[in-house]
């Protein structure tokens, strides 16, 4: 085993337990442990000299930005969302428009 492959220290970090479980299931389905996946990420970072993927803020057109803000307002209770008791009730209203 080469010197680069010898593991001589530990890396610990806090993580949400649900997120950890989801990540373990995801990487498990790919045949690796969470620890192996993190090591792959670190190795890829060293190979490219930074993050091994592009990091940027999503940019949306004005209509999409408006829809996102509307959804946030609905979720926060700032805006009351219309609700229906059935799909038929929704479609009847749409047909009436």
For each residue, the residues with C-beta under 8 A, 3 or more apart:
1: 5 6
2: 5 6
3: 6
4:
5: 1 2
6: 1 2 3
7:
8:
9:
10:
11: 38
12:
13:
14:
15: 19 20
16: 19 20
17: 20 21
18: 21 22
19: 15 16 22 23
20: 15 16 17 23 24 34
21: 17 18 24 25
22: 18 19 25 26
23: 19 20 26 27 34 37
24: 20 21 27 28 33 34
25: 21 22 28 29
26: 22 23 29 30
27: 23 24 30 32 33 34 36 37
28: 24 25 31 32 33
29: 25 26
30: 26 27 37
31: 28
32: 27 28 36 37 40
33: 24 27 28 36 37
34: 20 23 24 27 37 38
35: 38 39
36: 27 32 33 39 40
37: 23 27 30 32 33 34 40 41
38: 11 34 35 41 42
39: 35 36 42 43
40: 32 36 37 43 44
41: 37 38 44 45 52
42: 38 39 45 46
43: 39 40 46 47
44: 40 41 47 48 52
45: 41 42 48 49 50 51 52
46: 42 43 49
47: 43 44 52
48: 44 45 51 52
49: 45 46
50: 45
51: 45 48 54 55
52: 41 44 45 47 48
53:
54: 51
55: 51
56:
57:
58:
59:
60: 64 65 68
61: 64 65
62: 65 66
63: 66 67
64: 60 61 67 68
65: 60 61 62 68 69
66: 62 63 69 70
67: 63 64 70 71
68: 60 64 65 71 72
69: 65 66 72 73
70: 66 67 73 74 79
71: 67 68 74 75
72: 68 69 75 76
73: 69 70 76 78 79
74: 70 71 77 78 79 80 81
75: 71 72
76: 72 73
77: 74
78: 73 74
79: 70 73 74
80: 74
81: 74
82:
83:
84: 87 89 90 93
85: 89
86: 89 90
87: 84 90 91
88: 91 92
89: 84 85 86 92 93
90: 84 86 87 93 94
91: 87 88 94 95
92: 88 89 95 96
93: 84 89 90 96 97
94: 90 91 97
95: 91 92
96: 92 93
97: 93 94
